[in-house]
Amino acid sequence: MFRWGLKIIFGIGFILCCIVVILMYNKLSFIDWPYVIGGGISLTIGILLPTEKNRKI
């Protein structure tokens, strides 16, 4: 359950970073690079984080 919570938190972080980047680009015509990097890192960790433990029989 803890891993799913982490995946959701990283997903929300990615969405928030994307929203900030889109708003900054539309209003001010530039991209705020720390948010792009933070969103990329959040997306990568969220995708690569395993959700189930590997069980050996």
C-alpha positions in Angstrom: 0.0 0.0 0.0 2.9 2.3 0.8 4.3 1.9 -2.7 1.0 2.8 -4.3 0.9 6.0 -2.2 4.4 6.9 -3.4 3.4 6.4 -7.0 0.4 8.6 -6.5 2.5 11.3 -4.8 5.0 11.3 -7.7 2.2 11.3 -10.2 0.6 14.4 -8.6 4.1 16.0 -8.5 4.5 15.4 -12.2 1.1 16.9 -13.0 1.7 20.0 -10.9 5.1 20.5 -12.5 3.5 20.2 -16.0 0.8 22.7 -15.1 3.4 25.2 -13.9 5.4 24.8 -17.0 2.4 25.2 -19.3 1.2 28.3 -17.4 4.7 29.9 -17.5 5.1 29.3 -21.2 1.6 30.6 -22.1 1.8 33.7 -20.0 5.5 34.6 -20.1 6.8 32.8 -23.2 9.6 31.0 -21.4 10.0 27.6 -19.7 11.0 27.4 -16.1 13.6 24.6 -16.3 13.7 23.4 -12.7 10.0 22.5 -13.0 10.7 20.6 -16.2 13.5 18.7 -14.5 11.4 18.1 -11.4 8.5 16.8 -13.5 10.8 14.5 -15.5 12.3 13.1 -12.3 8.9 12.6 -10.7 7.6 10.8 -13.8 10.7 8.6 -14.0 10.5 7.6 -10.3 6.8 7.0 -10.5 7.1 4.7 -13.5 10.1 2.8 -12.3 8.9 2.3 -8.7 7.7 -1.3 -8.3 4.3 -1.8 -6.9 4.6 -5.5 -5.8 7.2 -7.3 -3.9 9.0 -10.1 -5.8 8.0 -13.3 -4.0 10.1 -16.4 -4.3 8.3 -19.7 -4.1 
